[in-house]
Amino acid sequence: MRKTLSTLQYGAVIAGLASMLALLVSSPVFAQDGPASQEGKFIPQDVSGVEEGKAPGWHPFLKGSANLSLSHNDNVVGTPDGTNLNFGFLINGALDYLSLDKQHEWTNSLNWQLGFTRTPLIDKVVKNLDGLDFETTYLYHIPAVPWLGPFASFQLKTVVFKSDAIFAEDKDVVRYLSNGQPENGFDNDDNPIPTTIEAKTKIRLTKAFSPTTLRESLGIFAKPVEKPLITLDFRVGWGFWETFVRNGYAIEDAGANPLVLRRMEDVVELGPELRIGAKGNINEFVTYAAKALFMYPVYQSEDNEFDGIDKLNTEFEFLLGVKLAEWASLDYTFKAYKLPVIFDGWQVQNGLLLSLNVSIVGE
């Protein structure tokens, strides 16, 4: 049976978020020494707010990036013969609006990153990166305190294509159903009965557009620092999250034998949120962005064994872009997620991308 949040724990979470917001509001506004820098051209950005000097009206932006690497080995000692191939693309889009009085702001962003790889050991083209992220946010800037005000946002996070696991050797696989029982039952020694999957055979994990998470948030934002070197964005409020997994499976331990796959479950969560964002330009060649998001669910639609701090949803993202030329950049991305109800463990992604960039709309 799912354990509910105690009154003391609930009060601690709310008090912590409220105290942080109070500290923010009570702090003086930092003086700005010039117009804030434009969004970084070479990495996705998702922190929002009115930049000093930003003109009212519509601000569209669309950029495409692509990467390709190819190598071939023949009779090279210590290296398997064959072709190594990596390719992918990244699309960044934005459509922002600022009213004439700079009180009403509407930001929209769309980012899609997709990558594939092929190695001689597996000899199949396999998806190794897929992420689609759309967010729309309305912010009202209080006239007397333009760096502070209420906000409302909607976010969609998903993957576009189906996901598979593939291994270079035969693999024993045990699938656990949503009731916690192995798909093939138990043998006479009460061990789960595995299914043997031949080498280089795709093991289906999730369907297209799965998992998909919808997030609605409502609260207060604050941007106390807005300079070319760093712009800070704080948001505190309430979040309503819905995650749909469509009977997908998650790998419990990729190195284990047998390989354990567990059925994921749809879940709805409601609770307080805290989001901290930072971005800036170190110089004309280097830009960065970072984000931390915490959501503590006080309501969950699915029973689970988590309690206290173990229920906390946590996300970290960091992006660093280095401009090599007007049409080329070197980008590093780091993402770490812990969503206990979906998967009880950290999901970590690292990426280093040398890409060719094309600005389609906007700068």
C-alpha positions as CSV (number, residue, x, y, z in Angstrom):
1,M,0.0,0.0,0.0
2,R,1.3,3.4,-0.9
3,K,2.6,5.5,2.0
4,T,1.1,9.0,2.2
5,L,3.0,12.2,3.0
6,S,2.8,13.1,6.6
7,T,1.7,16.6,7.7
8,L,5.2,17.3,9.0
9,Q,6.9,16.3,5.7
10,Y,4.3,18.3,3.7
11,G,4.9,21.4,5.8
12,A,8.7,21.1,5.5
13,V,8.5,20.9,1.7
14,I,6.2,24.0,1.4
15,A,8.1,25.9,4.1
16,G,11.4,25.3,2.2
17,L,10.1,26.5,-1.1
18,A,8.3,29.5,0.5
19,S,11.4,30.6,2.4
20,M,13.5,30.5,-0.8
21,L,10.9,32.7,-2.6
22,A,10.8,35.1,0.4
23,L,14.5,35.4,0.3
24,L,14.3,36.1,-3.5
25,V,11.6,38.8,-3.1
26,S,13.4,40.5,-0.2
27,S,16.6,40.8,-2.1
28,P,17.4,44.0,-3.9
29,V,17.3,44.1,-7.7
30,F,20.8,43.9,-9.1
31,A,21.8,46.8,-11.3
32,Q,22.1,46.0,-15.0
33,D,25.1,47.5,-16.8
34,G,23.7,47.1,-20.4
35,P,21.5,45.1,-22.6
36,A,21.5,41.4,-21.9
37,S,23.1,39.2,-24.5
38,Q,20.9,37.4,-27.0
39,E,20.2,33.7,-26.7
40,G,23.2,31.5,-27.3
41,K,23.3,30.5,-31.0
42,F,24.9,27.1,-30.5
43,I,23.1,25.4,-27.7
44,P,19.4,25.0,-26.8
45,Q,18.1,27.6,-24.3
46,D,15.0,27.3,-22.1
47,V,15.2,30.0,-19.4
48,S,12.9,32.9,-20.1
49,G,12.4,36.5,-19.1
50,V,12.4,40.0,-20.4
51,E,15.9,41.0,-21.5
52,E,16.8,44.7,-21.1
53,G,16.7,46.2,-24.6
54,K,14.6,43.4,-26.0
55,A,12.1,44.9,-28.5
56,P,8.4,44.3,-28.1
57,G,6.7,42.1,-30.7
58,W,7.4,38.7,-32.1
59,H,10.8,37.1,-32.1
60,P,11.1,33.9,-34.2
61,F,14.1,31.6,-34.3
62,L,14.9,28.3,-36.0
63,K,18.3,26.6,-36.4
64,G,19.3,23.2,-37.7
65,S,22.5,21.3,-36.9
66,A,23.9,18.1,-38.3
67,N,26.8,15.8,-37.6
68,L,28.4,12.8,-39.3
69,S,31.4,10.7,-38.6
70,L,32.6,7.7,-40.6
71,S,35.6,5.3,-40.2
72,H,36.6,2.0,-41.7
73,N,39.1,-0.6,-40.4
74,D,40.7,-3.5,-42.2
75,N,43.2,-5.8,-40.5
76,V,44.0,-3.2,-37.8
77,V,45.4,-5.0,-34.7
78,G,43.0,-4.7,-31.7
79,T,40.1,-3.2,-33.8
80,P,37.3,-5.2,-35.4
81,D,37.1,-5.0,-39.2
82,G,34.2,-3.0,-40.6
83,T,32.7,0.5,-40.7
84,N,31.8,2.7,-37.8
85,L,29.1,5.3,-38.5
86,N,27.6,8.0,-36.4
87,F,25.1,10.6,-37.6
88,G,22.4,12.8,-36.2
89,F,20.8,16.2,-36.2
90,L,19.5,18.9,-33.8
91,I,16.7,21.3,-34.4
92,N,16.2,24.3,-32.1
93,G,13.2,26.6,-32.5
94,A,11.6,29.4,-30.6
95,L,8.8,31.9,-31.0
96,D,8.6,34.6,-28.4
97,Y,6.3,37.6,-27.9
98,L,6.6,40.7,-25.8
99,S,3.9,43.3,-25.4
100,L,4.4,47.0,-26.0
101,D,4.4,47.8,-22.3
102,K,6.7,44.8,-21.6
103,Q,4.3,43.4,-19.0
104,H,3.1,40.4,-21.0
105,E,5.5,37.8,-22.3
106,W,4.9,34.5,-24.1
107,T,7.8,32.2,-24.9
108,N,7.7,29.0,-26.9
109,S,10.6,26.6,-27.6
110,L,11.0,23.4,-29.5
111,N,14.1,21.2,-29.4
112,W,14.5,17.8,-31.1
113,Q,17.8,15.8,-31.0
114,L,18.2,12.5,-32.9
115,G,21.2,10.3,-33.3
116,F,22.1,6.9,-34.8
117,T,25.2,4.7,-34.7
118,R,26.5,1.6,-36.4
119,T,29.4,-0.6,-35.4
120,P,31.0,-3.7,-36.8
121,L,30.1,-5.7,-33.7
122,I,26.4,-5.3,-34.2
123,D,26.2,-4.4,-37.9
124,K,22.9,-2.6,-37.5
125,V,21.9,1.1,-37.4
126,V,20.7,1.7,-33.9
127,K,19.1,4.8,-32.4
128,N,21.3,6.1,-29.6
129,L,19.7,9.5,-28.9
130,D,16.1,10.7,-29.3
131,G,14.5,13.6,-27.4
132,L,11.7,16.0,-28.3
133,D,11.0,18.9,-25.9
134,F,8.3,21.5,-26.4
135,E,7.5,24.2,-23.8
136,T,5.2,27.2,-23.8
137,T,5.2,29.8,-21.0
138,Y,3.2,32.9,-20.1
139,L,4.9,35.4,-17.8
140,Y,3.3,38.6,-16.3
141,H,5.9,41.2,-15.3
142,I,4.7,43.3,-12.4
143,P,5.1,47.0,-13.5
144,A,6.6,48.1,-10.1
145,V,8.9,45.0,-10.0
146,P,9.4,43.9,-13.6
147,W,11.8,41.1,-12.7
148,L,9.1,39.4,-10.6
149,G,5.6,38.0,-11.4
150,P,3.3,35.0,-11.9
151,F,3.8,32.5,-14.7
152,A,1.9,29.5,-16.2
153,S,3.6,26.9,-18.4
154,F,3.0,23.7,-20.3
155,Q,5.7,21.3,-21.3
156,L,5.8,18.1,-23.4
157,K,8.7,15.7,-23.3
158,T,8.8,12.6,-25.4
159,V,10.8,10.4,-27.8
160,V,9.7,10.2,-31.5
161,F,10.8,6.7,-32.5
162,K,10.5,3.3,-30.9
163,S,13.4,2.2,-28.6
164,D,15.2,-1.1,-28.8
165,A,18.1,-2.8,-27.0
166,I,20.5,-4.8,-29.1
167,F,23.6,-6.9,-28.0
168,A,26.5,-8.4,-29.8
169,E,26.0,-11.8,-27.9
170,D,23.1,-14.0,-27.0
171,K,21.2,-12.7,-24.0
172,D,18.8,-14.3,-21.5
173,V,16.0,-11.8,-20.8
174,V,13.4,-11.8,-18.0
175,R,10.4,-9.5,-18.4
176,Y,8.6,-8.5,-15.2
177,L,4.9,-7.5,-15.7
178,S,3.2,-4.7,-13.9
179,N,2.1,-7.0,-11.1
180,G,5.7,-7.8,-10.4
181,Q,5.6,-11.4,-11.7
182,P,8.0,-12.7,-14.4
183,E,6.4,-13.1,-17.8
184,N,7.4,-16.8,-18.1
185,G,6.8,-17.7,-14.4
186,F,9.2,-19.5,-12.1
187,D,11.0,-22.8,-12.4
188,N,11.1,-25.6,-9.8
189,D,13.7,-23.6,-7.8
190,D,11.6,-20.4,-7.8
191,N,13.9,-18.7,-10.2
192,P,12.3,-16.6,-13.0
193,I,12.4,-18.4,-16.3
194,P,14.3,-16.3,-18.9
195,T,13.8,-16.1,-22.7
196,T,17.0,-16.4,-24.8
197,I,17.4,-13.7,-27.4
198,E,19.9,-14.3,-30.1
199,A,22.8,-11.9,-30.7
200,K,22.1,-8.8,-32.8
201,T,18.3,-9.3,-32.3
202,K,16.4,-6.1,-31.3
203,I,14.7,-6.3,-27.9
204,R,11.7,-4.0,-27.9
205,L,11.6,-1.6,-25.0
206,T,9.2,1.2,-25.8
207,K,6.9,2.3,-28.6
208,A,7.1,5.5,-30.6
209,F,6.2,8.6,-28.5
210,S,6.7,6.6,-25.3
211,P,7.3,7.6,-22.6
212,T,5.5,10.9,-23.0
213,T,5.3,13.4,-20.1
214,L,3.0,16.4,-19.9
215,R,3.7,19.0,-17.3
216,E,1.5,22.0,-16.3
217,S,3.0,24.5,-13.9
218,L,1.7,27.6,-12.1
219,G,3.6,29.9,-9.8
220,I,5.9,32.8,-9.3
221,F,9.1,33.6,-11.3
222,A,12.0,35.9,-10.5
223,K,14.9,37.1,-12.5
224,P,17.1,39.0,-10.1
225,V,20.3,39.0,-12.2
226,E,20.3,39.7,-15.9
227,K,23.8,40.3,-17.3
228,P,25.7,39.1,-20.4
229,L,27.8,36.8,-18.2
230,I,24.9,35.3,-16.3
231,T,21.2,35.5,-16.2
232,L,19.4,33.8,-13.3
233,D,15.8,32.5,-13.5
234,F,14.0,31.1,-10.4
235,R,10.5,29.6,-10.5
236,V,8.5,28.2,-7.6
237,G,4.9,26.9,-7.7
238,W,2.8,23.8,-8.2
239,G,3.2,21.2,-10.9
240,F,0.8,18.7,-12.4
241,W,2.7,15.9,-14.3
242,E,1.2,13.1,-16.4
243,T,3.4,10.3,-17.8
244,F,2.2,7.8,-20.3
245,V,4.5,4.8,-21.0
246,R,2.2,2.6,-23.2
247,N,3.3,-0.7,-21.6
248,G,6.9,0.1,-22.2
249,Y,9.8,-1.6,-20.4
250,A,12.9,-0.2,-18.6
251,I,16.3,-2.0,-18.3
252,E,17.1,-2.6,-14.7
253,D,20.8,-3.4,-15.3
254,A,22.3,-3.6,-18.8
255,G,25.3,-5.6,-17.6
256,A,23.3,-8.3,-15.7
257,N,22.7,-11.8,-17.0
258,P,19.9,-12.5,-17.3
259,L,18.9,-9.0,-18.5
260,V,16.0,-7.8,-16.4
261,L,13.2,-5.7,-18.0
262,R,10.4,-4.2,-15.9
263,R,7.1,-3.0,-17.1
264,M,6.6,0.7,-16.5
265,E,3.2,2.2,-15.4
266,D,1.3,5.4,-16.3
267,V,1.4,7.9,-13.5
268,V,-0.1,11.2,-12.5
269,E,1.7,13.4,-9.9
270,L,0.9,16.7,-8.2
271,G,3.2,18.7,-6.0
272,P,5.4,21.8,-5.3
273,E,8.1,22.6,-7.9
274,L,11.3,24.5,-7.7
275,R,13.2,25.4,-10.9
276,I,16.6,27.2,-11.1
277,G,18.0,28.3,-14.4
278,A,21.2,30.0,-15.5
279,K,22.6,31.0,-18.9
280,G,25.2,33.4,-20.2
281,N,28.1,34.1,-22.6
282,I,31.6,33.7,-21.3
283,N,32.9,35.5,-24.4
284,E,31.8,35.8,-28.0
285,F,32.8,32.2,-28.7
286,V,31.5,30.3,-25.6
287,T,27.9,30.1,-24.3
288,Y,26.4,28.0,-21.5
289,A,23.1,27.1,-19.9
290,A,22.2,25.1,-16.8
291,K,18.9,24.0,-15.2
292,A,17.9,22.2,-12.1
293,L,14.3,21.1,-11.4
294,F,12.8,19.6,-8.3
295,M,9.2,18.3,-7.8
296,Y,8.0,16.7,-4.7
297,P,4.7,14.7,-5.3
298,V,2.1,15.0,-2.6
299,Y,-0.2,13.0,-4.7
300,Q,0.6,10.0,-7.0
301,S,-2.0,7.9,-8.9
302,E,0.0,4.7,-8.5
303,D,0.8,2.9,-5.3
304,N,4.6,2.5,-4.6
305,E,7.0,1.9,-1.8
306,F,8.7,5.3,-1.9
307,D,8.5,7.7,1.0
308,G,10.1,10.9,2.2
309,I,13.0,12.2,0.1
310,D,12.9,9.1,-2.1
311,K,9.8,10.4,-3.8
312,L,11.6,13.5,-5.1
313,N,11.6,14.0,-8.9
314,T,15.0,15.6,-9.9
315,E,16.4,16.8,-13.2
316,F,19.7,18.4,-14.0
317,E,20.8,19.8,-17.4
318,F,24.0,21.5,-18.6
319,L,25.0,22.7,-22.0
320,L,28.2,24.3,-23.2
321,G,28.7,25.6,-26.7
322,V,31.9,26.7,-28.4
323,K,31.7,28.6,-31.7
324,L,34.3,27.4,-34.2
325,A,33.0,29.3,-37.2
326,E,29.8,31.0,-38.3
327,W,28.6,27.6,-39.5
328,A,30.2,25.2,-37.1
329,S,30.2,24.6,-33.3
330,L,31.4,22.1,-30.7
331,D,28.7,21.4,-28.1
332,Y,28.7,19.4,-24.9
333,T,25.5,18.3,-23.2
334,F,24.8,16.6,-19.9
335,K,21.5,15.4,-18.6
336,A,20.6,13.5,-15.4
337,Y,17.1,12.5,-14.4
338,K,15.7,10.7,-11.4
339,L,11.9,10.0,-11.7
340,P,11.4,7.2,-9.1
341,V,7.9,6.1,-10.1
342,I,9.0,5.6,-13.7
343,F,12.5,4.2,-13.0
344,D,14.2,3.9,-9.6
345,G,17.6,5.1,-10.6
346,W,19.5,7.9,-12.3
347,Q,19.2,8.2,-16.1
348,V,22.3,10.0,-17.4
349,Q,23.2,11.2,-20.9
350,N,26.4,12.8,-22.0
351,G,27.0,14.1,-25.5
352,L,29.9,15.8,-27.4
353,L,28.8,17.0,-30.8
354,L,30.8,18.6,-33.6
355,S,28.1,20.1,-35.8
356,L,27.3,22.1,-38.8
357,N,24.8,24.9,-38.2
358,V,22.3,26.6,-40.4
359,S,20.2,29.5,-39.1
360,I,16.9,29.2,-40.9
361,V,15.0,32.0,-39.2
362,G,16.3,34.7,-36.9
363,E,19.9,35.1,-35.6
